[in-house]
């Protein structure tokens, strides 16, 4: 019989219960016991939902208080000494210090570096690796949760990051060494984990190895074979899970190791499913991930069922499992919680709970035949047809404008060297100018006003007055602190993508469509279902008001077209490049209107540019070409005197540095403080032509860094970036922090810049 499972379920809870429980614990409003009770309730609910949907195995270990990669690091005892002298029995406060630099007991330490998880908008905590490190159990969390699932009557499938992927994601610290050298030390730790899970009664274990979707060096491919030859027959059956792309040239490698099951991404790697099925050894089963775990569109079940029947003919029903393509971490929890969507659009969507139903329905159709699920298959086909034939997804004016794009629309009038002269006259900034990235704390008062306005208890005029009062206070504080280029603080924006999507045609929004970005940070991505158009200006009034309050230059703040695309659930009925160009044209209009209103600097943020890079090198250039084109379409319609900024954060830029230069932004700000300016090493080899602001203040931690820490970072930066092209700024926007942290940190940042100005530049 065909079986069904999932690779992971959203951990946040349908109403973000995880976020609320964690933040209550951090603030001291809840005890550790209260936090653990909330976790038990969430896990039990999620296991029940998956079992009741018809899944044969429930994942265990997919729940995390912050990040599943960090959970694996702690399980392996990979805990840096600055957090704990002992890697055994790592407690919750130590765990949270690793994640965010501070725990509820007030202890502080520099947190682990954070970056993007493959090509998603999820962030993971980077494992820190040292030559000769020893791996020993540091947590019982996975085992405790497995025991709970068994006691509650479920068939658990413990999930953890596989050894090759964990090492690949890690960063070598201290003396220089090849991190793959640690594999032989790591494998025995995994053997011990598998043995203990077997003793507890776990039949299957899922080891996630998404690096199988990458171009792997030969030594890593050999390491994969070596590791899994040692991990099989150690107790539970082992399923290796590859996702986020096709196996490509790793297909034979993945099919050759003697594991019990192989999961493949049947959405991004749809064309290779049959080839994988034919290449698997006779005793190995295939988990076909045919339901899209990264997007919200309802599946065409009739089409998928035909593909699965072809696989069943190759494998037999006993060797075929059905699943989502990857963990459902990346989609909202339950469409049933959405009451504001129109019925047609709602009929096109499926969230995590609905995707479980789709998986289970495919299993039933394979095992019982089409007749018992004929009604559901008919409804699915009707939804797919409705979306294909709907006239609401196309706008003739948008498509005509897209067809009229010319190369000149993606070029500034003159090169940076000439623009720079005009901008210095226009802006009159000091050496090492200080600025912020954009957003300021979203205070309780701001959130209350937004709730009251949405509920109809606060008029639009009163809401606007409240936001303007906040902007005025933000401007006053920045002038008092001494920043050189100001921002309006964005109090009117709940989210940097949602705010713009709500004012653009072709976007839809949910009420409870939350997904986890990192830790307790949740976002609610828009749904791009149709052609994109900007009916009217979106930010001009707010920016113009802020500029009227100060003589210092005020940045207009926009989100770039690639980031809006990447941080939305994107339509899959046309190339992503076309959608990006549509958004770029809309943002071009906004940039032009801001310049016409008198803004002398405009920031168009693209933190997701690197995130969107395809995992395979062969696919990258096409993406980079249209991503750069989209940014330049959005920003190239202004005069030489207008300074264009952009911002990028939490990604490695080494392999796209030439692309970043090709954006031709006058100033780029980048995250750099957690890595202690390691990110800038790429600029030592590549002479970046324009201006750059490496972050000197880690905004994802509640720590307030000292003036001396920031000066030390700026000294490192100046060794790579000439002072006359160096800016001083935080890593990212400050909306998630409190003013009690932000004000002193920005004050220290300004003081650090002033200290640097007193010193002679590095020659």
N, C-alpha and C positions, 0 to 999 in steps of 0.2 A: 504493500500500500504506500502511495505517495504521502509524505509527511510535510507539515508546515511549521515554520519557526520564524522568529525575527532576530535580527542581529543586535538589537537594542531598542529601548523605548525612551521617549522624552522623559528626562528626570525631573523637570521643573514642576510638574503638576499642572493640571488644567487651569488653575487659578494662580499659578506661580507660588505654590505653597512652599517649595524648597527655598526660593529667594527670600520669602518673608521669614521663614524659620531661621535661616542662616544670618540674616541681617539683624534679627532680634537677638540672636546669641552674641553677635559681634558687639552690639550696643549695650549688652548687659541686661536687656529687658527679658531675656529667657535664659533658663539654665541649660546645662549640657544635657540633662535628662529630658528636658522639653524638646531640645533639638533632636535627640535620638528617637524620641517617641514620634515626632513628625516624620522622620525618615522611615521608620517601620511602617507607619500608616500609608505613606506614599508607595513604598515598595509592594506592600500587600495589595493595594488597589491596582497597581500596574500589572502585577502577576495575574490577578483575578481577571482583569480586562482581557489580557492576552489568552488566558486559558478559556474564558467564556466565548471568545471569538472563534475558537476552534484550533488554536495552535497546540502542537504536540509537546513542544519544549518552550520554557520561558527563560530568557536571558537573566543571569544573575551577575552582578558586578558592573552593569551598565549604569547603575545609580551612583552618583558622586556628589559630595558636598562642594566640590569646586571643579575638578578636572580628572578624567579617567587616566590620563597619562601620569599625572601626579600620583594617583592612587597606585598605579603599577610601580612607580619609583619607590613609594613608601613600602609597598608589599615586598619589594626586593631589598629593602634596607639601604637604598641609595639616597641617603640623607646627608647633605653637606654638614660639616662640623660646626658651621656658624649657627646652625639651628639646634643641634643636639650633639652631645659628645657620644651618645649611644644611638645606634640605628635600630635597636630593639624596642618594641612596644612604643612606637611613636604615637604620642597623644594628639588630641584634636587641636590644641593650641599650637603645637609644633607644626602640624600640618598647615594650619592657616598662616603661620609666619612664613612658611615656604611659599605659599600662594600669593600673599598680599603684603608681606613685610611687617605685619603687626597682628597680634592675637588679642583676644578679649581680656587677657590678663595684663595687657599693656606692654609686654615685651616686644622689642623691635629687632629686625635684622633685614639686610638687603634681600628682597625676595628673589626667587628664581626668575630667570628670564622667561618672557612669554612671547609666543609668536603664533602665526596662523597654522592650523591643522590642514596640511595639504592644500587643496584649492578651495577651502570652505571659509566661511566667516566665523568659524569656531576657533578659539584660541586655546593652546595647550601650554603647560609649564614645561620648559625644556629640562630634561635630565642633565645633571652635571656629572661628568665622567672623569675619573682620575686613573692614572696608570696603576695597575696592581690592586684596584679596589676589590673589596670583599663583599659578597652579596649574602645577606642573611635576613630572615623574615622580620619585617618591621611592623607588620600590621596583621590583624586577624579578620579584618573587615570582609574579605571575600569569603572566608570560611564561615563566618558568622551568618552572612546573608544566605549562603548555600544551605546551611543547616535550617534557617528559618523557612526557606522555600520548601524543603523536604518535609518539614513538620507541618506545613500548611497544605500538603498533599499535591504539590506540583512536581513536574519533572524538570529540574533545573539544568540549565546549560551555562556553567560559569564562563564568563567572558573576560579576557584580559589582553592587553597589547602583547603581541608576539615578540620574541627575543630579538629578531633581526630589525623589526620596525622600531622597537624601543631604543636599540643602539643607534640606529640611523638618525633618529630624532634628537639624540643626545649631543652634547657639546663637550669636547675635551677641555679640561681645565688643568692648570699647573703645567708640568713638563709636557713637551710636545710628544705625542704618541699616536699610533693608529688605533682608533677606538674599537675596530674590529678585533683587536687583540684580546678584548675583554670577553669575547663570545665563549671561549672555553671555560671561563670562570662563571659566566652567566647561566649556561645550560644546566649545571647541577642544581641551581636555585629553581629553575623551572621544573626539573625532574621532581624535586621535593614538593613543589606546589601541586603537581599532577598527582603525586602519590597520596598526598593528604586528601585531595578532593575525591580520589577513588575510594579511600577508606570511609569517607562520609557517605558514599553511595551515588556520586555523580556519574552518570553514564557517558555524557559527552562534555567536552571542553572546547570552547571556541577561542582560537588564538588569532587575533587580528593582525594581518600582514599586508596593509595597504601599499607598502613599498613595492609589491609585485606589480603595481601599475606604473612604476617608474623605469627609467633607463638605469639599470643596475650595473656597476662595475663587475668584472668577472670574479673578483675575490669575494664579493658579497653574494653572488650567485652560488659559489662554492660553499660559502658559510651557511647559506640556507639549506643546502643539501646535508651538510654535516650536522647541523643542529637538529633537523627533523628526523634524521636517521637515529639520533640518540633520544628523541622525545617520544617516539611511538612505542607502543607496548609498555607504557609506564603506568597504566591504570585505566583512566577513562579513554574513550575514543576521542581522537583529536580531529577537529575540523579547522582547517586553515581558511581564513576569510580574507579574500582580496576584493577591494572595491575602489570606487572613485575613477575607474577607468578600465580599459581592456588589459588583459595580460600581455598581449603583443608577443614580443620575443621571449617573454618569461613563461609562455604557455607550457612548453615542454618541461621546463624546470618545475613548475607548480604541479604538473601532472605526474612527475617522475618520483617524487618522494612518497614513501609508503605510509601516508596518513590515511585516516578512515573516511574523511570527507573534504571536499574543496568547495568553497563558496566563491562564485564569480558574479561580477556586476553585469547583469543581463540587460541593463539599460544603456550604460555607456559602452559596454562591450557586447552589444546584442549580436553583432555579426559573427562572433567567435563561439557562441554557445554550443552549436553542434560540433564544431571542431574539438572543443574541450571534452565534450561527452565522449567522442570517439577515441580521444587520446588517453582517457583515464584508465588506470589498471582495472582489471575485473572486480576487485574487491572494494573499490573506492566509490563513494556516492557523490553526486553533484547536487549542490544547493544552487538553484537557479534564481538569482535576484532580479526578478522581472518587474516588480512593482517599484516605481521610482521613489527612493527614500530621500531625495533632495528637492523635490518640487511638489506642488500641491494639486497638479492636474489629475483628474480621475482617469483611470486606465481604461483602455479599450480591451475589455476582458475576452471578447470573442477572438480578437487577433492574438492575444497572449495565449489563449487556450490552444489555438492551432500550433503555435510554436512549441508549447510544452508537450503536446501529443507527439510531435516529431522527436523530442528528447526522450520521451517515455519509450518510443519504439527502439531507440538506441540502447537505453540503459535498463529498461524494465522498471516497474513501479517501485520496487524495493530500493532502488538506487537513485531515486529522484526526490528531492525536497524542493519546496517552493518557499520563497522569502522575498522581502524587500531587497533592493539593490545594496543597501548599506543600513547602518543604524538609522532609526527614525528620529534621532536627536535633532535633525536639521529641519523638521517640519512641526507645525503646531499640533497640539494634542487632539482636539476633538471638534469637528465641524458642527456638532450639535449645539455647541455653545455660541454659535454665530446666529444672531437674530436680525442683524441689520442689512445683510446681503440680499439683493434681489434674487428671486427664485431661479431665474435662468443662469446667472453666474454661479450661484450656489450649487446648481446641478452639475457644474463642470469641475467641481473641486473635491478633493479627498485629503483629510488630515490623517494623523497617525492612527487613530481608532478606525477610521474608514479604510485605511490601507491594510490594517489587520483583517478586516472583513473581506477585502479583495483577495488577499493571500488565501484565506480560509475557503473562499468560494471557488477559487481555482483548484484547490486541493479536492474539494467535494466533487467538482465536475470531472476531475481525472479519475477519482475513485468510484464514483457512483453513476457517472454518465451525465449527459447534458440535461436530461429531462427534469431531475429534481431541482435544478437551478435555472431553468429556462427563463423564468420571469426576471430574475436578477440580471441574466445576460442580455435580455431584451432592453431593460432599463439602461444598462451600461452602453449598449450600442446606440440607443436614442440620445444619450448625453453626448457621446462622441460626435454624432451627426449634427446635433444642435450647435455645437461649438464650431464645427467646420463651416456650417452654412449661415451662421449669424452675420448680419450686416453691421453689428455694433463694433466689430474688431477692425474695420477698415475705414480710413478717412482719405478721400481723394486729394484734398489739399495738402495733406502731410506727404503723401506719396509723390505728388508733383514736385514739391519742394525738395524732397530727397533726390529725385531724378535730376534736379537742376544744380546739385552740388558741383563746384569747380575746385581745382587744386589751389587756386588763390585764396579761397575761403579758409584754408587751413595753414596760412602763413601770415606772420606779422609783417608790417611794412618794412622793417629793417632788422638787422641782427642785434643781439643783446648788447654788444659793445657800444653801438650807437644809441640804443634805447636807454642804456644806463645813464648816459650824460643828461638826457632830458629828464629822467626820473629823479636824479639827484637834485637838479634845479627845482623840480616840482615839489619834492617831499622834504628836503632840507633836514635829513636825519643825521644824528651823531654817528661816530664810529661805534661798531658793535651795537647796532640798534636793538632794543628790546621790544618784544611783542608777545601776545598770547595767541594760541591757536584758533580760538573762536568762542567756544561756549564757556559760561561761568556757572557756578553752582545752581542747580534747579532746586531752590529752597522749598520748604513746606508751604510757604505763602504762594509761591508761583504755582505749585501743583494744586493747591486748594482753589486758586482762582481759575485754573484750567478746568477742574472738575465742576465748579459752580457754573462756569460758562457753558460747558457741554450739557449740563443738566438743565439749562434754561433758567437758572436762578440768578445769573449775572448777565446783564445786558452786554451787547457787543461794545458799546461806548465805555462802559465801566471796565470791561476786560482790557480794552486797548489802553485805558488810563492806567490800570494796574501794571501792564507791561511797560508802558513808557516810564512810569515811576521807577521800575526796576532798572531799566536801561539808564536812566539818569543817575541812579545810585552807582551802577557799574562803571559809568564813565567817570564819576567823581572819584571813586576808589582807585581807578587806574591812574588818574592824574595825580592823586595823592601818593600812590606807590612810586610813580615816576616812570611808567612805561612810555616808550617813544612812539609806537604806533598802536592805536587802540582798536578794540572790537566792541560791538554793542552787547555782547554777552548772550544773545539768542534766547532770552527767556520765553519768547513766543513759540519756540520750536520744541516739541516733545522728543523729536528724533531727527537726525540730520538727513534722512532719506524720506521718512514719512511726511515731514513738513512740506517738501516739494511735491511729492507724489499726490498729496491731497489737493494741490492746485493745478495739476496737469491732467489733461484728458488721457484716457487709456489706462488709468490706474484705479484699483479698488482696494478697500481697506477693511480689515477685520476688527472685531472688538477684543477677542481673546486669542488672536493668532500669534502668541508669543513663542519665541525660540531662544535658546541659550546662546549667548555670544562668548562669555567667559564668566566663571564664578557665578555670582548672583546677578550679573548683568544680562538682562533679557531684552530682546528687540522684537518689534512687530513688523516684519517685512511687508511692504505693499505687494499687491498682485498686479503685474502688468499683463492685461488681457487683450489690449488693442493698440492701435496706432497712437503715438504720443504727440500732444500738441499743448502749447502754453497759451491759454485764452487771454491772460493779462499779467502785468508785473506781479511778482511774488514777494520781493524783499525790499523794494525801493523805498517805500514810506518809512520802514523801520530804520534802515541805514541812513536815510536823509535826516531823520529826526536825531539820531545819535551824532551825526556829524555836526549838526547845528549846536550841540552842547559843548564843543571843544574846538580849539584852533589846531590841535594835533591831527595828523592824518588818521582817518577812520577806515578800516578795511570793510569792504562789502564782503559778505560771507555766503558762499554757495557750495553745494555738493556737486562734484563732477559727474559727467555722464556715465563713465565706467563704473563708478562706485554706486550710483543709483541703480544701474543694471545689476551689478553683482549682489547688492544687498536687497534685492527684490526677488520675488518668485516670478520668473520671466516666462512669457509666452514661448511655447515650443513649436509654434506653427510657422515661424520664419527664422532666418539666421539671426543670431544674437547681434551680429555686426550691424544689421539694419536697424534693430531696436536701439542700439547705442547711438547711431547717427541721428535717429529721430530725437532722442533725448538731447543730444549735443546741439541740435538746431534750436530747441526750446531754451536751453541754457545760454546760447549765444545771444538770443534776444534779451535775456535778463542781464547779461554782462553789459551789453550796449546801453540798456536803460540805466544801469547803475553809473556808468561813465557819464552819460548825459545829465544825470542828476548831480554830478560834481564829485563823486567818489574818485580819489586819486590812486587807490590801491584796491584790488579785488582778489580775494582768495577763492580758488576753485579746488576744493579738496578731492584728492584721489587716493585715499588710504587703501582702496581695494584693487589698485592696478596690479600689484604683484600677485595678489590672491587669485586673480583670474587667469594667471599664466597656466596654460595646459601642462599636465604632468610630463608629457613626452616632448622631447626636444624637437622632434620632427613637426609637431603641431604648433610650435610657439610663434614662429615668425608671422604667420597669418594673423594670429590674435594681436600681437604687438603692433602690427601695422594698423589695424583698424582701431585699436585702443588709443594709440597716439593720434591718429587722425581725428577721433571723436573729441579728445581733449583740445586739440588745436582748432577744430571747428568752433568749439564753445568759447575759446579765449582769444582768437586772432582778429576779432572785429574792432579792436580798440586802437588808440593812438600810441605812439612810442612813449609818451609821457606817463601813461597809465601803467602802474606796476602790477603785474600778474603774479600772484603767489599760488603755490599748491602745497599740500601736506600729505605725507605718507607715514604709516606707522605699522609696527609689529610684523615686519617681514624682512627677509634677507634680500638685498638688492644687488648682490654681486653679479648675478647672471643677467641683469637687465639694466646695468648702469648706462649703457649707450642709449637705451630706450628712454630712460629718465631724462637724459640730456636732450633727446629728440623732442620731448614735450615742449622745450624752449620756454618754460616758466622763468620769469625773472628771478624769483626766489622760491626755493623749496625748503620746507621744514620736515625733519625726519625724527623718528624715535631713535634715541641713542643712549639714554642714561642707564638703563638696566644692564646693557652690555658694556657699560663703561667706555663708550665710544668705539668699541670693536667694529661697529657698523661702518665707521668712517675709513677703515683700512682700504676699502675698495677705492676711495678717492685718492689714496696715496699713489696708486698705480694708474688710475685714470684721472686726468686733470679735468675735473668738472668745470665747465666754462662759466656758469652763472653763479648766483649767490645761494648760500645754504645756511639753514639754521638747525644744527643738531640739538636735539632736546637735552636739557641739563636737569630736568625735574621729572621724575617718574610719577605721573598722575594716577596710575593704577594702584598705588600704595598710599595709605594714609600718612606715611612718614613725611615729615617736613625736613628736607635736606638742608644742611648748613651752607653758609656762604662759602666756606672753605671747600666743601665737596664740589660745589658748582664751579668754583675757580679752577679746581683740579681738572674737571671735565673740559672746561674751556681751553685750558692750557694744552690738553691732549688734542682738542679740535684744531687749535691754531697751528699745530705741527703739520696738519694736513691741508687745511683750508686757509688761504691768505686772509689776514684780518680785515682787509677792505672789502671782502666778500662774505664775511661771517656775521650771522645774526644770533641772537640769544633768545631762547623761547623754551616753554615746556615741551614735553614729548607729544602731548595730545590735548584735546579739549578738556575742560575742567568741570563739566556738568555733574559728574558723579561724586565730586568731592564737596566738602563743606567749607564755608568761608573761614572757619577757624583754622583750616589747613592751608587754604589757597592764599589768603592775605599774607601770612608770614613767608610762605614759600616764594611768592612773587616778589616780595620785598627782598628776600635773600638773593633772588635772581638778578634784580636791578643792582643790588650792592655788588654782586660778583662782576657784572658788566662794568661797573664804575671802577672797581679795583683793576680789572684788566686794562681799562683805558689809561690808567696811571702808569702802566708798565710799557716798556719798549716792545714793539711787535717782534715775533720770532722772524729772523731774517731767512 
